[in-house]
Amino acid sequence: MGVKFISGFRGYDNAKQHLRRSVHAGSDLTSGNTVLNPSQAFDQQACFVYLNGVMQKEGSGTAGDYTLSGTSTVTFNSAVATTDVVEVVSYNFANPTLPESMIESNQTITSAQSTYHATDFTGATYTASSDTLTSGTAHGLAVGDVISVTASPTSGSISVGRYKAKTITDTTNVVLEGMDNSALTFSTNGTSNVNFTRVYSQTVNNLTLINKAMVFLNGMLLVEDTDYFKDQQTITFDSSINLLQNHVVAIKNIGSFSTPSSTDVSNTSIEIADEGIATLLTADDFTSNVTCVFNLHVSARHATATNDAYRTAHILIRAETNVASDCYAHRAYDAGNISDEIEIKDAGNYSSISSFTDGKIGIGVTADSNRWSVILGNRAGHSIIAGFKALAITN
């Protein structure tokens, strides 16, 4: 089958902008209907493969549906039918209409997560003085999980909306916070009939409110503010979405983040509430990601534009997956009037706001068995707006 260009562009414009879409019948594949050589070359950093209109997951074996080789070979893990339709869409980043910033975060729904939207909690109560929600049955929540309050009849008490679990008191009591990690400000207790649902939520590194995100469930594009909601660095599904075990959630984040494979990584407009943290970058943002050394420039200011509180710093970092004790951070210089210096936490497990000193903002570098991470914590006593740039990256 011939090449088809994306709707809205003339063929000449597509060629000029390096945006390609090839459509092939299953009969075009070779090697037992598993290997396709698309009529248009692709860029592996931004390549989408669809089978009968459903986006496929890149990965070998049971981890995915296909693998990419070079710029012209798509190999499916299982043979496709001769009557199937295979579509390959790619951008090669010479395209001026797209930022060099597309990164993807995938997650497979677990057995436990598949029950989230099927379970409603009714008749809960809310204590305003401690931001505590009390359910009549075991809530099953963990720190960082998200709930959606669907009904709250008491005026001045907790309102309908999304909240994070800040602290788990016991099996029926949970302390809540805002999606931006801010403290709740409700003044009235909800003595009865507070209803809520545990909802699926996925953290996306370097996602900010000015970024664009495409969210797919098993290849189907979801609609923002209907099927899902974007809060800070989090994508949260609406409870109406049907989740099944082994469903794949793919989030493609497009924004101010530089090309992950380049020598610079950056982001701006990162809003962090007081007592909140943001993940700046992790090993997942790179292709060769076990060990990395780089320079990190970080700047932060008071969220109120007319307030002169600020801090800016240059930090030297060495990070290694699975070895937190070998993750190092050294302050080269810093300046500002938020505390006396930016706080540095390294050579240990630092992943929560409690790692940092009250009154300061700080950088923590740590690692677990899956990845190394760099976080920015805010205990300045007010919300901040931050930006960073990592450069001279060894990768």
Residue, then its C-alpha position, 0 to 999 in steps of 0.5 A: m500500500g502507498v504512503k499516506f500523509i497526515s491530514g491537514f498537510r500537503g505532501y510537500d509540507n510533510a516532506k519538508q517537516h519530516l512527518r511520515r505515515s506509512v500504511h501497509a497490509g499484513s501481506d506486505l510483511t516478510s519472515g512469516n508475517t512478522v517483519l515490516n520494512p515501512s516505505q518511509a524511514f522512521d526515528q526510533q525516538a518518536c515512532f508509533v506503530y498501530l495494528n488495525g488502528v490500535m497503538q502497539k507497545e514497543g518491547s520484546g517478548t511478553a514486554g511488548d508487541y514489536t521491536l524497532s531496528g535501525t530506521s526501517t525495520v519493524t519486527f512484530n513478536s507475533a505474526v500478523a494476519t495478511t488482512d491486518v492493517v499496519e500503520v507506522v507514524s514517525y517524526n524525526f525532530a527536524n519538524p518545526t511544529l513539534p518540540e524535541s521533547m517527547i518522552e514516554s512513560n508506560q505502565t501495565i495495570t496490575s491485578a490490584q489496580s484493576t479493582y480500583h474503579a470497581t470499589d466505591f466507599t460510602g458513608a465515610t467521615y472527614t475531620a477538618s482539624s487533621d485532614t483525616l478521612t475515615s471509612g467504614t471498611a478497610h480502604g487499602l490505600a498506601v502513601g501517594d495513592v489518589i482518591s476521588v471524593t464523589a459526594s460530600p454534602t456538608s458545606g465547608s467540609i471536604s469538597v468533591g475532587r481528587y486528593k492524595a494519601k499523605t499518611i496512613t493512620d490505620t486500615t480505616n483512617v487516612v490523612l489527605e493532602g492536595m494533588d500538589n502536596s499542599a495542606l487542605t484548608f477545609s474548616t468543617n467536619g463531614t460527619s457522614n455520607v462522604n463517598f469516595t473511590r480509589v483511582y488509578s494515578q501515574t506519576v510522570n517525570n517533568l510533567t508540568l501544567i504547561n506541558k502537553a500530554m497524550v494518554f493512551l489506554n491499550g492504544m486508545l487515545l483518552v480525553e483530558d478532563t473527561d477520561y483523565f486529569k493532569d495535576q502537577q506531575t501526575i496523570t489521574f484517571d476518572s473512575s468511569i474508566n474500566l481498568l483490567q489487569n494487563h491493560v497498558v497505560a502509555i503517557k507521551n509527554i511533550g513540553s519544554f524537556s530537551t531531547p533525552s538522548s542529547t547532552d542537555v536535559s531541562n525543564t521550567s515552570i515546575e510548581i512545588a507546594d510547601e512540603g512538596i517534592a518534584t522529581l527532576l530526572t531519573a535513569d528512565d530519562f536516558t537510554s544508557n542509564v545505569t550510571c550518570v555524571f552531570n552538572l545540575h543548575v537549579s533555580a527557584r523563586h517564590a510562587t508569588a511573582t512580587n515576592d523576592a524570595y529565591r534560590t539558585a545553585h550549581i550542583l555536581i552529581r554522580a548517580e548509580t542505579n541500585v547503589a544509593s550509597d554511591c549517589y553523590a551530590h556536591r554544591a559548587y555554589d549557590a545564592g539567594n535568600i531562601s534559607d542560607e543555602i540549598e540543602i544537599k542529600d546524597a549517599g543514602n535513601y532520600s525520597s520524601i519531604s521528611s529528608f529535608t530540613d524545615g525552612k529550606i529547599g533541597i536536592g536529593v539524589t538516591a537510587d533503588s533497584n530500578r533507577w536513580s533519581v534526583i528530587l527537589g524538595n520544598r520546605a521553604g514555608h511557601s510554594i515555589i516555581a522552579g526550573f533546572k538544566a542538567l548538562a555535560i551528561t556522561n550517560 
